[in-house]
Amino acid sequence: MSTGSENYMTLVRNAHSGELKLPAFQRDFKWNRAQVVLLYDSVRQRYPLGSVILLNGSKDELPERTFKGSAKLADKTDTKRLVLDGQQRITAGIDLFYGDSDESRSQYFLDLNKLESAVHEAKVDIDDDDQVKAFVRQLDTDSGYCVARPCVKNPFTLLNQKHFLCTTLLRPDNSKDRDFYLEKYEEAWPEKKALVRNVVKPYFVVTEAPDIPFVSIDSDLQLEAISRIFTTLNSSGKVLTPFELVVAVLFASSIDLREELNTLRELYPLLEQMDRTGEICLQTVAMLNGQSHKKSELPRSLKADHWKADHMRAADLLNSVGVFLTNNFGMALDKTSDLIPYDSIFAPMAAVFHNVEYAEMGQKERGAAHRKLVKWVAGSALSQRYQEGVHNKQSNDAKEFAKWILSDNPEHEPTWLQDVRVPALRSVSPRSAVGNLMKCILNRRNLFDPLDDQKISFGDQAVEAHHIFPKKFVDKMSGWNPDTGDRVDLALNLMLLTKASNARFLNDDPALQIQEAVKGSNNNKVAKVYEDHGISSDAFGLLKKSPKSRSDYQNFIKLRETFFEQCFAEFGFSAQSNKEYYDDQDEA
C-alpha cells in the first residue's frame, strides 16, 4: 500500500480514456445536477475534494467496467488502476469536462449573462484585476452562473445563441476549441469581450485543479485484507465493506447479489428490519456451509456455490427467527428495527433453527425450545455478550444452544448463560441493548393507552415512547440537579402512548397526566393500564403525588427497576447483589 496525491483533472482524464476503471459491481453514478455544479465550483476555486482509494492494476476477482461517460474505446484501453472510492467525484468531472458520450445525462454551461449580471450587481470594475479576483472568490453557485441542461448534439452552438459556454471548453487541454468558439463569440457579441478576457479565461478555465490525496492498494492483496483496510482507513466517502467485496466476487459468477437480496426481502419482509445491509444473510449462508462467517473473511470464504445452494434456506431460517422473536419476545420485527438488542444473534440463531430442525418440531418440543431461546436473547443483552469478540461467540453459541435445545439435561445449558446476572437498571439508556430488551418486555404485554383506551405497541406509526417524568417538569422539581448525575432519559422512565396522548402529556406533572386519564375512565381502570406498563400500585401512587421532589423520582425509578427484575427472574436471571452502578455505554 502506498500514498500520494494526483491532480484531479489527471484522474478525470485517465478515467475518460479507460486507464482508470471501476469494479463492475459498484453502483451507478448517483449525483444530481446540483452536486455536479457544486463540484465545478470547488474545482475552479481549488478547494479540497477529499481523497480517493485506488487498486493498482486489475484483480481477477474484481471484474471491471469503464466510467459512465468515458470515451468510446475506453474499454479497449489497458487498465492501470481501479477506483474503489471516488467514483462520484470522477464521473462528475467526466460530465463536466468531456460530456461527449451518449451516456451523459446532462451538459453543463457557464451562463455568461448571469455571470455578467453578478459582476454588475457587485459593482466590479471589470478592468481591475484585483476587484475581479475578489469577486470570483466570493461568487458561489447561488448566483446560477453554472447551469445544467439536457444534452444536445452540438452544445457549442448555444454560446452564440444563448450565451451558454459549455464547460468542456474549460478543460485545460482543450485550448484549441476554446479559442475557436470564444473568438466567434466575441465577433458576434463584442460587448462581451471584456467579460470573456478579464473574467472567464483567467478564472473559469481550469488551469490549476486541486490535487487529491490517494491511497493505492497493491492488487496482490487478498480480498479480506482489502476489506480490513477499508473498514478502518476510508473516511472520505462510501466505505467498501466486506459485503461490497462479496458482491464483486459473486458478480464474477453471474450472481447479482443486490438484486437477489431484494428478491429475498420481497419474499420475507421481516428481513427488511433484520438485515438491511445483507451481511447477516451472507453470514448465515457461510455458517450453514461450515465456512468462516467473520465479516472481513466473507469475500474469501463465501463461494458462489454456497450462495446458490443455500441463500433461500438462509432467508427462510432468518424469517423463522424473526417470527419467533416478534411473536414470543415482543421484538416487533414486522414493524421496526428499533427494539433489536443485538442483531449479531440472528445468524447463529438461524443456524440453531437449522440444526435442531425447528420447522419439524411438535408443539411441546417447540415450547421447550422457545423458553431456552428467550433466555438466550435476554441473557445476551443483559451480559452485553455480543459487544466484542463477536465471531467466536457466535460460532460457540450456535453449537452450544443446539446441543442444549436437543437435550433434557440442564447441565447442557451454556456456562456463560448460567453466570448472567441482571445489572443495575437505573442508569440504562433507552437506546442501549438492555434498554431495547426492556422495551421488548413491555411489548410482550397487552398495553393500552391510558387516555383513549387504544391498544398500542412499539413499532406502531401512531405510537411514541413517553418520558413519564418529562424533562421540563423535573427541571422544576425540588432537589433536581443534572450536574450531579440526575437523568430523565432512562429506560425506567419510559412508557408507551399514542402520539396524540404524548402531545397532551408532554411536559405535565405525572399527577396531571393521571387526572386527565381518569376523567374519561376511573382510577382503578387507569391504575390497571399503568400496571400493565410496569408501574406498580406503589409507583402509581407516587405519580399521583403533588408536589413531587427528586426523592419521589428516585423512589419511582427503584420501583420500576423492581418490576423489570421480576420480569428477568421469569427468564431465570437474578439481580446482582451490588447495584450501585451500571456502565451502560453499549448503544444498540
N, C-alpha and C positions, 0 to 999 in steps of 0.2 A: 504494500500500500504506500502511496506517495501523495504529497500535497503540492499545490502550486496555484497559479492563477492564469487566466487566459482572457483575452479581450472578448467582450460579449458579442461583438459583430463577427469575430472569427468563429465562435461557436455556431452562430446562426448560419454563416456561410457554409461551414462544414456539414451542418445538418441539411441544408438545402441541397448540397452536392451529393450527399449519401455517405460521406466519410464518418459522420455520426449517425447512428441509428438507435432505435428503441427496441427493448424486448417486446416481442409480439403480444404478450399478454396484457401490456399496460392499457389502461382505459384511454378512450379517445380524448382529444383536446376539448376542454370544458369551459375555458374562459369566455366571458361575454365581451361585447364590443367595448364597454366602458373600461374593463380591466386592460384590454389591449391599448386603449388610448392612454390610460394612466402609465402603462409601461413605456410608451414612447416618450411621455413627459419626463419620466425618470431617466431614460437613456439620454435624451438631449441635454439634460442638466447634470448628467454623470452622477446620479445618485446611486448608492449601493443597491444591488439587485439580489443579494443573498448568495448562497453557494450552490454548487451542483455536485452530484456524485456520479462518477463515471466508472465503467468497467473496461479495462484495456482489451482490445481485440474482440473476439467473439467467444462464445461458450456454447458447446453442443446442447446443453440442457436449456438454453435460453434462445428459442427461435426469435428471429429479429424481423423488424419491419422498418420502412422508411418513415420519416416525419410527414405528417399531413402538410401538403403544400410544397413538398420537395420537388426537385427537378425530375423531368420525365425519365431520365436514365439513372436516377439515384439508386435504384435497386440493383443496378449493374456495377456500382462502384464498390470497391473493396472496403469493408468496414474496419475502421481503425479503433473506434471506441463505441460502447453502448452508453446511453444516458439513462441512468437508473433513477435519478431525481433531477428535475429541471425541465421536464417536457413542456409544461405550460408556458414558461418564460421563453423558451427557444422557439416553440411553434408560433407564439405571438410575434416574435421577431421575423419569422418567415413571412407571415401575413403582412406585416408592416413594410418590410424592405425588399420583398420579392413579389408576392401576390400574383404570380404568373401561372398558377396551377388551376386546373378545373376543380380542385378540391377546396380552393379558397372560398370561404363563406362570405367574406366582406373585403372591400378595399378601403384604404384609409387615406385621408387627404388633409392638407392644411387648407383651411378656409381663409384665403387671403383677405377677403372682405372683412371677416370678423377680426382677423389679426390687425388689420389697419384700423378698424374701429376701436380696438383695445388700445392701440398706440395713441389715437386722438383723445380717448377718454382719460388716459394717464397724462395727457399734455406733454408728451415726449417730443423733444426736438430730434427728428429722425436723422439729422446730420451730426448730432453729438453722440459719439460712440459711448461715452461714459453713461449718458442717460439711457441709451438703447440697452447697454449691458445690464443696468439696474432694472430696466423694465422686463427683460426676458427672464431675469432671475425671479421676479415677483409673479410673472404670468403663470397661471395654472389652468387646468382643464375646464374649470367652471366657466371660463370665457367662451368655450366652444370653438377654440381655434383649430382643434383637430377633430375631424368627424369621420364616421364610418358610413359607407354607402353600399348597397348591393352591387355585386360585381357587374362590370360592363366589359365588352370585348376590348375596347381601347380607352382606358381611363385617362390617357394623356390629353384627349380632346376636351376634357372637362375643364382644363386650365383656362383656355381662351373663352369657353362658353360660360362657365360658372365661377371662375376664379378658384377652382379646386386644384391644388398641386398634389399629385399622387405621392405618397410617402416612399414609394420605390425609387423615386428620383432623389431622395435624401440619403441614399446609401452612399458611403464614401467612395466606393469603386465604380459608381455609375455617373461619373462626371461628364462623359461624352453626351449621353442622353439628356442629362440635366441641363447642360449648357445649351443644347439644341432647342429644347422646348421653352426654356426661360427666355432665350433671345427672341423667339417668335412671340412670346407673351409680351415682352417689353415693346416690340414693334406694334402689337395690336393695342396695347394699353400703356402708353408712355408715362402716364401719370403714376403708374405703379413701379416705375423703375427704381426709385429711391427705396421703396419698401423691399423690393427683391434684393438689391445690392447691399443695403445697410442693415437689414434685419434678417431676411430669410437665409441668404447664403452664409453669413458669418455665424448664425446662432441656431439654425434649424437643420442644417445639413449635419449628419452625424459623423463628424471628423474625428472625435475623441470619445468613443463609447467607454463606459466603465469596465474595469477588469472584474472578473468573477472568480472568487476562490473556488478551487475544486479539490475533491478527494478522489484519487484514482486507485481503483482496486485491481489487483492482478487477476487475470482470468483463470489462473490455475488453482485459485482458492476453491474449496468445497462449498457447495451451496449453503450448508448450515453455518459455515464460518462467515459467509457474506451476510446471512441472516443476523448473526450475533452482532456484527459490525453495525448494521442498520438500526438495531433496536437501541443502541447506545450513542451512535455518532451523529445521526442526521437530525438537525433541528430547523432546517431551512424550509422544509416543505413536507409533503406526504411521505411518511416512513414506508420503506419497502419492508414489509413484515414477512415472517415465515409463511404466512398464508399466501402472500403475493408470489413468493418463490414456488410454492406448491402449484399455484395457478400456472406458472411458467412451465414447470416440469410436466404437468398433465396436458397442457396445451400442445406440447410436442407429440402427445399420443392421441391427438384429436379429441380431447376432452375439454369442453368449455365449462370449467368448474363453476364460474359465477352463474352461468345460465342454469346449470343443473341444481345448484343450491337454491336458486329462485324457484325452480320447479318443486323442490322438496318443501320449501316454505308454503307453497300453494297447497300441497298435499297435506302438510302437517303444520297448521297455523301456529301452534304453540312454539315452534322453532323461531318465529319472529321475535319473541321475547327472550327465549332461552339462549339463542346463538346468533346474534345479529352479524357477527363477523364471519361465521362459517368455520372458525377454528375448532369449536367443540365437536362438530360433526367429523372433521378430519381426525381429531384425536380419538374419537370413538371407533372410526374405521381402523385406525392403527392398532388400538387395543384389541379389537376383535381378531386381528391378524397376528397378534403376538409381536408387533413391532413397537419401537420406541415412540411414545406419544408426546415426548418433550417437544415443545413448540419449535425450538430452534433446530431440532433434528428432523422434523416432518418433511422438509424438502428432500432429504435423503432416504428416510425410512418408509415413506408412503409411496407406493408404486401405483401405476395406472391399473394394474390387475387387481390390486386391493380395493381401489375405489370402485371399479366396475362391478366387482363381485359383491361388495358389502355396503355401498352407500345407502341403498334403500332400507336394508336391515338396520343400519345405524340410525337412520332417521326415525324408523318405526320404534326402535328401542328408546330413543330420546323422547319421542312423543309419549310413550308409555310412562316414562319417568315424570314428564310434565303433567300428565293426567293425574298420576298418583299424588304429586306434590300440590296440585291445585285442589283435588278433592279431599285429601287426607291431611294436608298440612297448612292449608289456607294461603298458599303462595300466590294464588290468583294469576297464574301464568297465561291464562286465557285473556287477560286484560292488561297486564303491566309487567315490567321487569323490576319495579322499584322495591319489591319485597324479597329479592334474592339475597340471602346472606353471602353465599359463595357459589358462583357458577362453576367453580372448579370441581364440584361434586357431581355434576351432570354426567360427564363421560365415564367415571368409574361406576356410577350407579347404573348407567346403561349396560356396562359390561356385566355387572352383577345380575341385572334382569335377564341377560342372555344366559349366563352360566347356571342360574337356578331355574331356567325355563319358566319364567314368571307367567308368561301367557298361558301356559298349560296348567297352572296351579288351580286346585279346587278352592272353594270359599274359605274353608278352615285354614288351609295352608297359607292362603294369601293374607288372611287376617293376622296370623302369627308373623308372617314376613313384614307386614306393614308396621307392626309395633317395633320391630328391630330397625327398619328403615327410618322411621320417625326419630328414633333415638339417635341414629347416625347423623341425620341432618341437624338436629338440635345440638348434639354434642360437638359437632364440628364447628358450629358457630360459637358456642359458649367457650370453647377452648381456643378459638381462632386458629384452628388446625391448618387451614389452607392459606395462611398468610405468608408462609415461606416454606421452602423445601417441598413445593407442591408436587413435583413429578413423582418422586419416590413414594410420597404418602398416597397419591392416587393409585399407584400400582399395588402397594401393600393393602390398601383398603379394599380394592376390587377383589383380591384373593381372600382376605380375612372375612369380609362380610358375606361372600358367597358361601364360605365354609360354615359360618355361624347360622345363616338362614337355613341351610340344609341340615342343620344338626339340632337335636333337642338338648344337647349338653350345654349348660350355662357357662362352662369353662371355656367354650369356644368364642365367647364374647371378646372382641379385641381389647387388649390390655389398656391401650390409651383411652378407650371409651369408659372403662371402669374407673379411671382416675379423674374423669372430668368432674369439676365442681362448679356450682353457679357462682360467678363473681359478684362483687358488689354492683348493683344495677343503678345506683343513684347518680352516677356520672355518665351513663350510657347515652351517646348521641343517637337521635332518631335515624340517622343515615348510616350508622355503622352496621357491621354484620349482626351483632347482638340486637341492635335496635330493630333491624329488619326481622329478626327472629321474633321479637316481641310483637311486632305488627302482625306477623303470621298467626301468632297465638290468638290475638284479638279477632283476626279474620276467620278463625275456626268457629267462633261463637256466633250466635244468632243476634246480630246487632241491629238496633233500630235508632233512628234519630229521635232525641227527646222532645223536639218541638212539633214535628209533623207526623210522628209515628211511622215514618217510611223506613223500610228495610234498606240497610246500607252495608257496603263492604269496600275495602281498599281496592283501588283499580277502577271503580265506577267513575265515569266522567263527571257526574254531578256531586261527587263526594270529595271532601278535603279533610286533612288532618288538622285538628284544632288544639291550640295550647289551652289547657283547662284553666291555668292561671296565666292570663295574657301578659305579655311583656309590659305594655303600657300601664297595666294595673299593678304589677308587682313593684314597678319603679316607685310607686307612691306608698307602698306598704312600710310600716314601721320596722326599722332594723335592716331593710333590704340593702345589700351592698355588693354590687358586681365586682368591685375591686378585691374583695376577699374570697371570691370564687362562687358567689351566688349565680346560678344559671337557670334560665327558664326553658331553654331549648334542650329538653331532656325527653327521652323515650317515655319515662314515667309520667310526664306531664302532657301526654297526648291522648286524645280520644278522637273518634270519627264523627263527622257531621255532614249533612248536605251543605252545599255551597251557600244556599240561602240562609241556613241556620248559622253557619260560621260567620257570615256577614253581620248577622244580628248580634252574635255573641262576641264579636271581635275583640273589644277592649274592655268588656264589662267585668265587674266583680263576679266570680262564680255564683255568689248568692243571688245576684240579679238574673243570671242565666237560669238558675233553677226556678226562681219566681216566674219568669217568663214561660218556662216549660209547664209549670203546674197550672197556669191559667187555663190552658186548654185540656187539662187532664186532672190528675190528682197526685198527691205527694207519694203515695205508695207505688203507683204505676211508674212515675218518673224515677223513683228510687230503684225500682227493678231494672229500668233501662240503663241507669248508671251502673248498677251492679254487673250487668252483662258486659259493660265496658271495663270491668276490672276495678270498679270503685265500690268498696265495701260500704256497709251502713255507717261505720265509724268515719270513713273517708267522706262519705256523703254529708254527714253531719258537719264536718269541718268546712266543706264547701258552702254550706248554708249559713255558717257563722259570719257575723258582721259586727264590728270591723275585723279585719284579719291582720296578722303580723307575720314576720319572717318565720317564727317558730311554727305557726299554723301550716305554712307552706312545707316546711321540713317534715312535719308530722304526716302531712298528706303524702309526701313522696315516700316516706317509710312504709306507710300502709299499702301504697300501690306496689312497692317492692315486695312486700309480703305476699300479695296476690300472685305476682309473677313467679316468685319462688315456689309457691304451691303448685302452679302450673308445671314448672320444671320438675317438681317432685313426682308428678304423674308420669313423666318420661323416665324417671329413675335417677334423677340428679339431686343431690343435696347441696345446700349452700355452704360456702366457705365459712369457717369459724371466724376469720378475721375479715370484716367487710369494710375496712376503713377507706379503701380507695381502689378504683379500678381504672387502669390505663386504657381508655377506650379511644385509641388512635386509629383503629382499623376501619376506615371508611369503606363501605361495601361498594 
